[in-house]
Amino acid sequence: MDSLLEEHEKLSMKAPLSKGLQDVQQTIDMLIKARNSISDNPTSGPITLAKLQNPIKASFDIIKNDLGEFYKGLGLWSKALDKKFKGKPLPTTDYDALSSQPSLINRAIGMHLLREGQFSVASAFLTEASSRPLQTSASIINARTEHVTAAGVAMDTLSSEGLRKQFADMYYILDEMRNKKNLLPATTWARTNSISLEARGSNLEFELGKSQFVWLFTGPCGGDRPNSTECQQAALTYAREEFGNFQGRYLREIQQLVGAMAFCPNLMESPYRHIFHNDEAWENLAMSFTREFCSLLGLSADSPLYIASTAGVIALPTLLKLQTIMKEKRTEWTTQHELPVEIPLPPAYQFHSIFVCPVSKEQTTDLNPPMMMPCGHVIAHESLLRLSKSGRFKCPYCPGESHPRDAKKVFL
């Protein structure tokens, strides 16, 4: 993958779209200025258009050169991709479980665009998706009525101005935090939602206060030591005013912050260096804020579309190998509810526990859930019915006997 990363770096450096966009905007501004001039004085139209001819032609040539560099780099990038993945087709979609639910896919794309702050693109996409929905067969629609209805309601929610405003507020706060080191908007939001955050066991409000203390203590310019005694006094005053409400849960952390003032002349050699000189502190704080903000909206911290796409890329080599083996042995993958092989995903992409029935050796599903017998052993529902035959039966793993009605469903 190093060659692909190298080509991608070259594409980013040699063919940036920002310059092309600036040139296009300058051309647009030039045309708008000419239009306004003609609108104010119609008799000046021929002269204005004559003066505009050469600048417009020159701007088009510049834009063409910009796009030429971009397409040249894009061509090299495409060749690198083809060379790397030559002869590796994508798996077939004969068993695509989402092919009958385009509304769910559109919702995931729309939500991803909103979460990324691409509000105009999201608006255009949702408008197009609503005006031209994909057609599915009547049988599929009848079978998926509840899912499609729920997805339609969700699409209406995505189109609401309220949700867009929420994400606009989130990006404003993140911009203030990352680029301006201004924690006031985030702190105001955390205080407004302190009850909900406290119910979740979140430490965001204290982490914001802690970061504000560190920023005040080290001074606006940072450094190995505070810029003046005024910085120390400002930090101490802030601690006295703000940390009182946090002593119950974060007394030790507060003691460390205040105790670090004794090491003011040489913080770099003090035991508290990791608190006052952490290069990743601001980014970690931004990630924590994003996670808590999305959680209060009932959303995950990461985009589901991004997670699904990344997991799919990780699983793709295994699925391609499986497809080749199945084709050679002339076998088929006949289930949509479970994968025929284990996919080694990283822990960050494992969200649900699974249970494999020790009797049937099959993974349980919503239609065939795990059932716990009075003795404590668990088997699949279908295995339970086969063993019991509607009467009392003996547990396959211990001498205990029970009736199917005594078994309880296990929720994973």
QUILIN-V918571 format. One record per pair of residues at least 12 apart in sequence whose C-alpha atoms are under 10 Angstrom apart, sorted by the first residue. I is the first residue (numbers start at 1). J is the second residue. Records with the same first field share a line. If there is no record, write none. Layout:
I=J, J
This chain:
1=81, 84
3=80, 81, 84
4=77, 78, 79, 80, 81, 83, 84
5=77, 80
6=77, 80
7=73, 74, 76, 77, 78, 79, 80, 81
8=73, 74, 76, 77, 78, 80
9=77
10=73, 74, 76, 77
11=69, 70, 71, 72, 73, 74, 75, 76, 77
12=70, 73, 74
13=73
14=69, 70, 72, 73
15=66, 67, 68, 69, 70, 71, 72, 73, 74
16=66, 67, 69, 70, 73
17=66, 67, 69, 70
18=66
19=62, 63, 66, 67
20=62, 63, 64, 65, 66, 67, 69, 70
21=63, 66, 67
22=63
23=59, 60, 62, 63, 66
24=59, 60, 62, 63
26=56, 59
27=55, 56, 57, 58, 59, 60, 63
28=56
30=52, 55, 56, 59
31=49, 52, 56
33=48
34=48, 49, 51, 52
35=48, 49
88=317, 320, 321
89=320
90=316, 317, 319, 320, 323
91=316, 317, 319, 320, 321, 322, 323, 324
92=319, 320, 323
94=333, 334
95=333, 334, 335, 336
96=336
97=335, 336, 337
99=136
100=134, 135, 136, 137, 140, 141, 143, 144, 148
101=134, 136, 140, 141, 144, 147, 148, 151
102=129, 133, 134, 135, 136, 148, 151
103=129, 130, 133, 134, 147, 148, 149, 150, 151, 152, 153, 154, 155
104=147, 148, 150, 151, 152, 154, 155
105=151, 305
106=125, 126, 129, 130, 133, 151, 152, 155
107=126, 129, 151, 152, 153, 154, 155, 156, 157, 158, 305
108=151, 154, 155, 158, 303, 304, 305, 306
109=122, 125, 126, 303, 304, 305, 306
110=122, 123, 124, 125, 126, 129, 155, 158, 159, 305
111=126, 154, 155, 157, 158, 159, 163, 164, 299, 303, 304, 305
112=302, 303, 304, 305, 306
113=125, 303, 305
114=158, 159, 163, 164, 165, 166, 167, 168, 303
115=164, 166, 167, 168, 170, 171, 294, 301, 302, 303
116=167, 168, 171, 303
117=164, 167, 168, 170, 171, 172
118=164, 167, 168
119=164, 165, 167, 168
122=158, 159, 164
123=158, 159, 160, 164
126=155, 156, 158, 159
127=159
129=155
130=152, 155, 156, 159
163=297
166=293, 294, 297
167=293, 294, 297
169=185, 186, 189
170=185, 186, 189, 289, 290, 293, 294
171=290
172=185, 186
173=185, 186, 187, 188, 189, 286, 289, 290
174=186, 283, 285, 286, 287, 289, 290
175=286
177=282, 283, 285, 286, 289
178=282, 283, 285, 286
179=282
181=211, 212, 215, 220, 282
182=212, 215
183=208, 209, 211, 212, 215
184=208, 209, 212
186=204, 205, 208, 286, 289
187=204, 205, 206, 207, 208, 209, 212
188=205
189=205, 289, 293
190=204, 205, 206, 208, 289, 292, 293
191=204, 205
193=205, 293, 296
196=292, 296
197=292, 293, 295, 296
200=292, 295, 296
202=288, 292
203=246, 249, 250, 288, 292
204=285, 288, 289, 291, 292
205=246, 289
206=242, 243, 245, 246, 249, 250, 253, 254
207=281, 285, 288, 289
208=282, 285, 286, 288, 289
209=238, 239, 242, 243, 246
210=238, 239, 242, 243, 253, 254, 257, 275
211=275, 276, 281, 282, 285
212=235, 238, 239
213=231, 232, 234, 235, 236, 237, 238, 239, 242, 243, 257, 258, 276
214=231, 232, 235, 257, 275, 276, 277
215=231, 235, 276
216=230, 231, 232, 233, 234, 235, 236, 238
217=229, 230, 231, 232, 233, 234, 235, 236, 238, 257, 260, 261, 264, 276
218=231, 232, 235, 264, 267, 276, 277
219=231, 232, 234, 235
222=276, 277
223=267, 268, 276, 277
224=264, 265, 266, 267, 268, 269, 273, 276, 277
225=263, 264, 265, 266, 267, 268, 276
226=261, 264, 265, 266, 267
229=264
232=258, 261, 264
233=261
235=257, 258, 261
236=257, 258, 261
239=254, 257, 258
240=258
256=271, 272, 275
257=272, 275, 276
259=272
260=272, 273, 275, 276
287=301, 302
288=301
289=301
290=302
307=348, 349
308=349
310=345, 349
311=343, 344, 345, 346, 348, 349, 350
312=343, 345
314=343, 344, 345, 346
315=342, 343, 344, 345
316=343
317=343
318=341, 342, 343, 344
319=339, 340, 341, 343
322=340, 341
337=363, 364, 365, 366, 367
338=362, 363, 364, 365
339=363
352=412
353=411, 412
354=370, 412
355=369, 370, 378, 379, 380, 410, 412
356=370, 378, 379, 380
357=369, 370, 371, 378, 379, 380, 381, 382, 383
358=377, 378, 379, 380, 383, 396, 397
359=378, 379, 380, 382, 383, 384, 387, 396, 397
360=379, 380, 382, 383
361=379, 380, 383
362=380, 383
363=380
364=379, 380, 381, 382
365=380, 381
366=411
367=381, 382
368=380, 381, 382, 383
369=381, 382, 409, 410, 411, 412
370=382, 383, 384, 407, 408, 409, 410, 411, 412
371=383, 384, 404, 406, 407, 408, 409, 410, 411
372=384, 404, 406, 407, 408, 409, 410
373=395, 400, 401, 402, 403, 404, 405, 406, 407, 408, 409
374=395, 400, 401, 402, 403, 404, 406, 407, 408
375=395, 397, 398, 399, 400, 401, 402, 407
376=395, 398, 400, 407, 408
377=395, 396, 397, 398, 400, 407
378=395, 397, 407, 408, 409, 410
379=395, 396, 407, 409, 410
380=409, 410
381=404, 407, 408, 409
384=396, 403, 404, 407
385=404
387=404
388=402, 403, 404
389=403, 404
390=403, 404, 405
391=403, 404, 405
392=404, 405, 406
